[in-house]
């Protein structure tokens, strides 16, 4: 194997790491399903509150649920801010790897006819994709772990709002 055989792998690695470093919308991708569920619950709670108040009944219980849902929405916004700080560290690491891979790409072009050992071949392939995949995996795991309580809270609010918590059945 020649070093020139790895130029496309290194190019892919530069693009992958640069793209991962610039993927600022990752927090939106991760949080949008939860945000949509919360926004839907806020609308439904408001509609239920209005319907109950028109009927002349006490709206205290639905107002408490609505308040709890809004608290969950605030907690999600705080988690998004915390996640963005964690993302900045991953973006910095991926930027460093992208520049390092660019240097390796220039070296591979300058020494294109050099023979590559199996160990160097494995290293070049791993460093071209591994760090980006690992950082994205860690970010996803951290998001999933940090928002587990929010997902549970959303589920509880859905159950209360739709009376599933009391009857055990969806209505």
C-alpha positions, 0 to 999 in steps of 0.5 A, a space after each residue: 500500500 502507498 500513502 497516496 491510497 489514503 488521500 481520499 480517506 484523509 479528505 473524508 476525515 477532514 470533511 467529517 471533523 470540520 462538519 462535526 465542528 460546525 454542526 451548531 444545530 445539533 442542540 436543535 436536532 436533539 431537543 426539537 422532539 421534546 420541545 414539540 411535545 411540550 408545546 403541544 401539551 401547553 396548548 392542550 392544557 390551555 384549551 382544557 383550562 378554557 373549556 373548564 372555566 367556561 363550564 364554571 368548574 374550578 380550574 386549579 388542577 389544570 392550572 397546576 398541570 399547566 404550570 408544571 408543563 411550563 416549568 418543564 419547558 424552562 428546564 429543557 431550555 436550561 438543558 439546551 444551554 448546558 448541552 451547547 457548552 458541552 458541544 463547544 468542547 467537542 467542536 474544539 476537539 473536532 476542529 483540532 482533529 480536522 486541522 491535524 488530518 489536513 496536515 496528514 493529507 498534505 504529508 500524504 500528498 508530498 510523500 505519495 509513493 511512501 509505503 504504509 505499514 498495517 499499523 499506519 494504515 489502521 491509524 489513518 483510517 481510525 483517525 479519519 472517522 473515529 474521533 468524530 463518531 466518538 464525539 457525536 456518540 458521547 454528545 448524544 449519550 450526554 443529551 439522552 442522559 441529561 434529559 431523561 428526567 424531562 422525558 419522564 416529566 413530559 410523560 407524566 404530564 401527558 398522563 395527567 392531561 389525558 387522565 391516563 395516570 388514573 385509569 391506566 388506559 388512554 382515552 
